[in-house]
Amino acid sequence: MNAQVPSRLVAAETDPSWRPMAGRSCVCAALALAAWLVHEPFPPAGSALYMLAYVFGSWDLAREAWGDLVKLHFGTHFLMLLVVPGSVAVGAWGEGALLLVLFSASAAMESFAQARTEREIGALLRGAPKTARLLTADGSEYPVTVDALKPGMNLRVVAGEQAPVDFLVTRGESACDEAMLTGEAEPVTKRPGATVMAGTLNLWGVLEGRVLRAASESQLQKVIRMIGEAQHLKAPVQRFTDRFGTGYTAFVIAACVALFLVCWQGLGVPAFFAEGSTRSAFYRAMTLLTVLSPCALVLSVPSAILSTIACGARHGVLFRGGAAVENLADIRTVAMDKTGTLTEGVLQRVGTEVFVGTEAEALQLAGSLAALSTHPISRALTFAAQEQPEFVPLLVHASNTVAGQGLRAEVEGREILLGNRELVREAIAPFLDRITAPPPGANETWVAARGILTRFFLRDRLRAQTPELVRQMLAAGLHPVMLTGDRASAAAELAREAGVTDVRAELRPEEKVAAVQALKADGTRVAMIGDGVNDAPCLAAADVAVAMGARGSDAALEQADVVLMHDRLENFLLARDLSLRARRVIWQNLILSLGVMSGMGVVALVWNQLPLSLGVAAHEGSTAVVVLNSLRLLWRK
């Protein structure tokens, strides 16, 4: 399992690069201070100390600049590196040292922000189990490596152990600590039928269960991969700031050369030395070069985005890139699937109506066919069938899914249909006068075959958090909409309990997509929250796709921009809050960096007495403030 972990996450836990960078910055500061103290009485010693300070202070700057130069990319590091020899050329040893002290300190803070991001993510991996207890058919157990576990195998997790993989509990009762993965402080009860995620801690009981997926495909590994991808997906505003590259560097150098020539040839300012209190032309050019370097600007967005991704991961929200962080703040309408999103997604059989055959035969066929699907209705029928002492699963052949209707397969030479009325309309035609409406809030599922026709009544429960979530959405100015393929009456009953007034029921997958597109027609930004395979198309159609993390299908997770871990629907508002906070910080950073850069640029052009040290302090000070402002996003109660 550990083999799946990106090496940079392990490095963030053991040897963060910001520490040596901070050390070099401190050495540079100490040497610069010593050089400033002795330079006037002992110039040779002061110059030597300044040179040593330059070596320590420019180490990381030169390395970054060289990395850009070999790619023929002249970025902000190249601009800053030009200032150092320029400062020496005009005799501004102290200003050059101050530049490197502040630059190396801000670079260390940037690296610290990155390390904190990686550490928050790496915390998900701490202590991941390497072995598991595999159960054999006779109930005995023997240890195996986690990588050896395959879907369908049975395992046992005793008290005090972490779940090695995602598994479905089939026996036992306990509570699991899921804080490391979901942020949930309270232990979560686990009984037969519940899903236990890899890496979560079994607190007191013994749990036995069936492996749902291989270790490399566990929920934990999906989290790690998603976050790794997210850190390399840029936000629209970040792509804007990335434009300040080679072109901007050329512009700044050209502006500095132009200022030098105008001051020297046009205004008669000395080229490389100052007379009296007048700054030399080269000195003024170096000051302009310093204040126009966009270090703070290019850090404004990525530092905020990375901090937000890390904070979200710690609280059970996964942003898959900077665009997701930025776009969620603009959402005004929230479309939500019903089953597994607004509801618990754990259906219970509340009644059975037999038209042909027996209930036991119908359950045997339904349970055998339903075992091939992970849909909530299929899970409910599988558990209902397994509760029957005489249940023996039958061998199913040629099964296929009928979109929006159910399953079709062949069992013992008979065609079996399991799904809604549309799927079995021919079989129920002779009994239309006997078919009554399902109980309030319940759904019906039919099983039809030669000699079998039975209707099961299933009911889902609304999540306890759903009514409060809807109330908070309305208070925040959001418009909640329920999209579901269920009957209108059942959907209306659950919507009434949830407080949702806009309900669109009996929708096929393509009709859900059309509903999302209709919501977007007037320019409204729409988020879609779903968990199933049939939700994937409308997730793709939404402006922001939000998937439920624990029970969410792979198709839904692949389309998601935001993943709510462990199906915590209330984390949607947390995700939006993080997005709003990130946007505020990003614009604060942009206004500060652009304001300082443009303001000091104007001052450098019109004030011939502007000290280089003031330009250095303004430039590096704004960079430090931007990084520190972004770091605030890492901490959220």
Salt bridges, closest charged atoms under 4 A:
GLU13 OE1 - ARG126 NH2 3.16
ASP60 OD1 - ARG24 NH2 2.77
ASP60 OD1 - ARG63 NH2 2.83
ASP68 OD2 - HIS77 ND1 3.86
GLU118 OE2 - ARG8 NE 3.68
GLU120 OE2 - ARG116 NH2 2.94
GLU120 OE2 - ARG314 NH1 3.17
GLU141 OE2 - ARG133 NH1 2.73
GLU141 OE1 - ARG156 NH1 2.60
GLU161 OE2 - ARG133 NH2 2.73
ASP166 OD2 - ARG213 NH1 2.78
GLU173 OE2 - ARG191 NE 3.29
GLU178 OE2 - LYS190 NZ 2.95
GLU178 OE1 - HIS566 NE2 2.65
GLU184 OE1 - ARG568 NH1 2.30
GLU208 OE2 - ARG156 NH2 2.81
GLU217 OE1 - ARG225 NH2 3.48
GLU229 OE1 - ARG320 NH2 2.88
ASP242 OD2 - LYS234 NZ 2.74
ASP330 OD1 - ARG583 NH1 2.46
ASP337 OD1 - LYS512 NZ 2.93
GLU344 OE1 - ARG461 NH2 3.07
GLU353 OE1 - ARG455 NH2 2.47
GLU359 OE2 - ARG349 NH1 2.79
GLU415 OE2 - ARG408 NH1 3.18
GLU422 OE2 - ARG425 NH1 3.32
GLU444 OE2 - ARG421 NE 2.30
GLU444 OE1 - ARG455 NH1 2.67
GLU468 OE2 - ARG471 NH2 2.49
ASP486 OD2 - LYS338 NZ 2.59
GLU493 OE2 - ARG496 NH2 3.00
GLU497 OE2 - ARG459 NH2 3.34
ASP502 OD2 - HIS479 NE2 3.00
ASP502 OD1 - ARG504 NE 3.20
ASP535 OD1 - LYS512 NZ 3.12
ASP543 OD1 - LYS520 NZ 3.89
ASP543 OD1 - ARG525 NH1 3.65
ASP554 OD1 - LYS222 NZ 2.49
ASP567 OD2 - ARG551 NE 3.36
GLU570 OE2 - ARG568 NH2 3.03
ASP577 OD2 - ARG636 NE 2.91
GLU620 OE2 - HIS619 ND1 2.75
